[in-house]
Amino acid sequence: MTRPAPGARGRALGEDSRQDRRTVMIIGAVTAGVGAVFGGWIATRLLIRGVRTARRTARFAFAAATLRLYRRCPDCRRLHRSDARVCRHCGYRRQPRPRGRRARSAARCHTVAH
């Protein structure tokens, strides 16, 4: 039985370990890339949600500061103009307001008929 030369055996082990290192490096790079893309996607989604929330808050603050020019829809809870009859988001139809002096007093008083 012949034994391989000591130098040849060392080179063979060295090449295998280099190949293993390359494989580990490639797997690590791919994992890092996928993690970066996924993390970026999550960060983008959170940013979009934050912008939408800030917009809703700003609209609500504006509506409160401008003497209730906007109201919330009872179905979808989004702001719409107070003179709108139909919600543009969900299609909810608001009951028309009674017009005139008699209609207002009749609408406000539930116990006595005027």
Backbone as a ProteinNet text record, in pm:
[ID]
protein_1_A
[PRIMARY]
MTRPAPGARGRALGEDSRQDRRTVMIIGAVTAGVGAVFGGWIATRLLIRGVRTARRTARFAFAAATLRLYRRCPDCRRLHRSDARVCRHCGYRRQPRPRGRRARSAARCHTVAH
[TERTIARY]
84.8	0	89.2	58.4	141.3	70.4	145.8	90.3	110.2	13	33.1	139.2	197.9	302.9	241.2	314.9	258.5	215.8	284	247	116.8	93.8	-27.2	-150.1	-136.2	-248.8	-284.1	-188	-211	-280.3	-240.2	-302.7	-448.4	-476.4	-614.1	-704.3	-659	-737.9	-753.1	-650.7	-656.8	-756.9	-763.2	-857.4	-1001.3	-1022.8	-1157.5	-1203.1	-1112.3	-1152.9	-1179	-1104	-1131.7	-1267.9	-1297.5	-1428.4	-1540.5	-1520.2	-1619.7	-1636.4	-1527.2	-1534.7	-1612.3	-1584.4	-1658.5	-1807.9	-1840.3	-1981.3	-2047.7	-1979.3	-2033.6	-2047	-1948.5	-1954.2	-2070.4	-2090.8	-2200.9	-2335.1	-2348.7	-2473.6	-2496.7	-2392	-2403.8	-2442	-2382.2	-2413.4	-2558.3	-2603.1	-2741.9	-2839.1	-2808.1	-2894.2	-2898.4	-2782.8	-2778.3	-2855.7	-2843.7	-2917.7	-3067.7	-3112.2	-3256.1	-3304.6	-3224.5	-3261.4	-3269.4	-3176.9	-3179	-3301.8	-3335.2	-3453.7	-3580.3	-3591.5	-3709	-3718.9	-3606.6	-3605.6	-3643.3	-3595.2	-3632.5	-3780.5	-3834.7	-3978.5	-4059.9	-4020.7	-4092.3	-4080.8	-3961.5	-3942.4	-4028.5	-4039.2	-4122.8	-4269.6	-4315.3	-4455.1	-4483.2	-4391.1	-4409.3	-4408.1	-4323.8	-4319	-4449.9	-4502.3	-4629.4	-4741.4	-4744.7	-4848.5	-4836.1	-4713.8	-4692.8	-4738.4	-4712.3	-4754.7	-4906.8	-4972	-5118.9	-5178.2	-5121.9	-5171.8	-5152.3	-5037.6	-5011.8	-5108.6	-5139.4	-5235	-5373.1	-5417	-5548.3	-5552	-5445.8	-5438.9	-5441.8	-5367.9	-5365.6	-5503.8	-5571.4	-5706.4	-5802.7	-5792.1	-5881.5	-5854.3	-5728.2	-5693.7	-5742.7	-5729.6	-5777.7	-5929.4	-5998.8	-6144.8	-6188.1	-6118.6	-6153.9	-6125.5	-6019.4	-5982.2	-6066.6	-6132.3	-6208.4	-6358.2	-6401.7	-6543.9	-6624.6	-6571.4	-6642.5	-6687.1	-6597.1	-6628.9	-6627	-6568.3	-6562.9	-6629.7	-6688.8	-6749.9	-6705	-6720.6	-6683.8	-6804.5	-6779.8	-6884.1	-6910.6	-7036.7	-7064	-7028.2	-7017.6	-6984.1	-6833.5	-6762	-6619.1	-6529	-6584	-6512.3	-6408.2	-6423.7	-6332	-6395.7	-6310.8	-6361.1	-6415.3	-6526.6	-6578.8	-6640.4	-6667.8	-6722.6	-6859.2	-6888.3	-7013.2	-7135.5	-7119.9	-7234.7	-7253.9	-7168.2	-7181.6	-7298.7	-7372.1	-7485.8	-7449.9	-7345.7	-7302.5	-7152.6	-7112.5	-6970.3	-6900.4	-6792.5	-6723.1	-6640.7	-6618.5	-6538.1	-6622.1	-6736	-6813.8	-6954	-6999.7	-7130.9	-7244	-7213.1	-7317	-7396.6	-7529.5	-7615.9	-7666	-7634.6	-7677.1	-7819.7	-7898.1	-8034.1	-8028.7	-8113.7	-8111.3	-8154.6	-8092.1	-8127.5	-8258.8	-8339.6	-8462.4	-8429.5	-8503	-8478.1	-8584.2	-8548.6	-8645.8	-8648.8	-8716.8	-8721.6	-8806.1	-8921.6	-9009.3	-8943.5	-8880.1	-8817.5	-8705.6	-8631.1	-8524.7	-8579.6	-8680.6	-8734	-8801	-8864.7	-8927.6	-8820.7	-8711.7	-8607.4	-8536.2	-8526.4	-8454.3	-8539.6	-8668.1	-8752.4	-8824.3	-8799.6	-8859	-8982.6	-9001.4	-9111.2	-9236.5	-9223.3	-9338.6	-9348.9	-9467.4	-9490	-9514.7	-9450.2	-9469.5	-9557.7
-117.2	0	123.3	213	333.5	449.4	524.1	643.2	763.5	854.2	974.5	1062.6	1138.8	1229.6	1329.6	1369.5	1461.6	1594.7	1643.5	1772.3	1763.5	1652.7	1635.1	1628.3	1559.5	1548.5	1686	1764.5	1898.9	1990.1	1978.4	2061.6	2023	1895.7	1849.3	1900.3	1895	1947.7	2098.7	2165.6	2311.5	2352.8	2283.6	2317.5	2292.3	2183	2154.4	2261.6	2301.8	2403.8	2537.2	2569.4	2692.7	2684.8	2570	2551.5	2563.9	2504.7	2517.5	2662.9	2735.1	2878.3	2956.7	2928.6	2997.1	2968.8	2842	2803.6	2876.8	2881	2951.2	3099.9	3158.2	3301.1	3329.9	3243	3263.1	3251.6	3150.4	3133.8	3254.4	3300.8	3417.9	3543.3	3562.7	3679.7	3675.9	3559.1	3545.8	3570.8	3514.9	3535.3	3682.4	3748.9	3891.5	3973.5	3938.2	4010.6	3995.4	3872.5	3848.5	3922.6	3920.1	3992.5	4142.6	4197.3	4340.8	4379.1	4297.5	4325.9	4316.2	4212.5	4194.2	4306.1	4342.9	4453.1	4584.9	4608.7	4730.3	4734.1	4618.6	4611	4642.6	4586.1	4612.6	4759.6	4816.9	4958.4	5047.7	5012.3	5090.5	5082.7	4964.4	4948.8	5030.8	5027.7	5105.7	5255.1	5298.6	5440.2	5483.7	5402	5435	5442.1	5347.1	5349.3	5474	5512.6	5633.2	5758.3	5765.9	5882.2	5889.1	5775.3	5774.2	5816.7	5766.6	5803	5951.2	6004	6146.6	6229.3	6183.4	6255.6	6258.5	6143.5	6138.7	6230	6228.9	6313.4	6460.6	6494.2	6633.1	6674.9	6588.7	6622.6	6641.4	6554.1	6566.3	6695.5	6729.6	6854.4	6973.9	6967.7	7076.9	7089.9	6976.3	6980.1	7038.8	7004.3	7057.1	7206.7	7251.7	7392.4	7479.5	7423.1	7502.5	7489.1	7485	7488.5	7375.2	7256.8	7136.5	7142.8	7180	7174.9	7031.5	6943.7	6802	6721.3	6608.9	6517	6375.8	6288.3	6148.3	6068.7	5980.9	5891.5	5786.2	5757.2	5656.8	5514.2	5487.2	5352	5329	5414.4	5389.8	5474.7	5568.7	5653	5743	5771.4	5863.1	6000.2	6101.4	6238.7	6271.5	6342	6395.4	6530.9	6608.1	6742.2	6732.4	6828.7	6821	6842.9	6908.7	6929.4	6814.4	6713.1	6599.5	6511.6	6461.4	6374.7	6227.3	6195.1	6057.2	6050.4	5951.7	5932.8	5881.8	5945.9	5904.8	5778.6	5739.2	5620	5492.9	5497.4	5374	5382.7	5502.5	5517.1	5536.3	5559.9	5580.5	5706.8	5693.9	5809.5	5867.2	5992	6060.4	6112	6111.4	6163.8	6314.2	6364.4	6508.8	6585.6	6699	6782.9	6853.3	6868.1	6944.3	7092.4	7159	7300.4	7387.5	7507.8	7604.7	7605.9	7709.4	7729.5	7622.6	7592.5	7491.7	7353.8	7321.9	7190.2	7174.5	7281.2	7274	7253.4	7328	7313.2	7176.4	7126.3	6994.9	6885.8	6907.9	6806.4	6804.2	6915.3	6920.8	6873.5	6898.3	6868.3	6736.2	6639	6507.8	6486.2	6567.7	6544.3	6620.8	6738.4	6822.1	6842.7	6823	6848	6996.3	7058.8	7201.3	7223.1
0	0	0	-89.8	-100.5	-33.1	33	101.3	11.8	9.9	-71	-7.9	-90.6	-41.9	55.5	159.8	258.1	198.1	101.1	40.3	-38.1	-105.6	-185.6	-97.2	13.5	105.1	162.6	197.2	251.4	151.2	25.6	-77.1	-97.5	-95.2	-114.9	-2.9	119.6	230.7	220.8	178.5	164.4	57.6	-53.7	-160	-114.8	-43.5	6.7	105.7	193.8	291.5	222.6	116.2	40.4	-27.7	-82	-147.2	-44.3	73.6	179.9	222.3	231.4	267.9	163	37	-70.7	-61.9	-39	-27.3	88.5	201.7	318.6	289.3	221.9	187.5	92	-5.6	-100.2	-28.7	56.1	130.9	221.8	287.6	374	296.6	179.1	96.9	48.3	4.6	-42	73.4	190.5	307.5	346.1	343.8	376.8	274.7	147.9	44.1	59.2	83.7	103.4	227.5	334.6	456.8	433.7	355.2	325.8	243.9	144.5	62.3	146.3	225.4	310.7	414	475.3	571.5	506.6	386	313.4	281.1	245.8	216.3	340.9	454.8	580	617.6	603.7	636.1	547	419.5	327.6	367.7	402.4	445.4	571.3	666.9	789.7	760.5	668.9	632	567.3	477.2	411.5	514.1	607.5	711.3	798.1	831.8	911.5	839.8	709.7	631.8	625.3	604.9	600.6	734.6	843.4	976	1001	962.6	981	897.7	777.3	692.6	755.5	807.4	872.5	994.1	1072.1	1190.7	1150.9	1046	1000.2	949.7	877	828.7	944.4	1044	1157.8	1234.2	1253.9	1322.7	1242.6	1111.4	1027.1	1036.9	1037.1	1047.6	1181.2	1286.7	1417.8	1426.2	1360.2	1366.8	1275.4	1176.6	1079.8	1100.6	1223.2	1258.8	1195.9	1200.4	1157.7	1011	922.9	780.1	729.6	807.5	772.5	882.8	843.2	939.9	909.1	1007	987.6	939.5	844.3	795.4	903.3	935.2	1038.2	996.4	866.8	820.8	812.9	737.4	714.8	804.1	877.9	973.9	907.5	780.3	712	706.8	694.2	689.9	551.2	549.1	424	454.8	353.2	375.7	441.1	526.5	602.4	513.6	398.8	310.4	210.9	215.4	124.2	166.9	69.6	98.4	90.5	9.9	-9	19.1	98.1	127.2	1.5	-36.9	-159.2	-140	-14.9	11.5	13.9	83.2	99.8	39.9	1.5	-59.6	39.8	166.8	268.5	234.5	236.8	208.5	339.6	361.3	482.7	463.3	570.4	563.4	537.5	449.4	424.6	549.3	569.5	683.2	655.9	758.6	740.2	720.2	632.7	602	666.9	695.8	748.9	900.8	954.4	1099.4	1168.4	1114.9	1176.4	1175	1066.9	1055.4	1158.7	1182.9	1282.1	1421.7	1457.5	1592.8	1609	1504.3	1512.9	1520	1453.8	1455.7	1590	1657	1783.3	1901.3	1897.3	2011.2	1986.4	2071.3	2052.2	2139.5	2239.9	2333.4	2299.4	2240.8	2211.9	2061	2005.2	1864.5	1841.8	1747.8	1720.9	1602.8
[MASK]
++++++++++++++++++++++++++++++++++++++++++++++++++++++++++++++++++++++++++++++++++++++++++++++++++++++++++++++++++

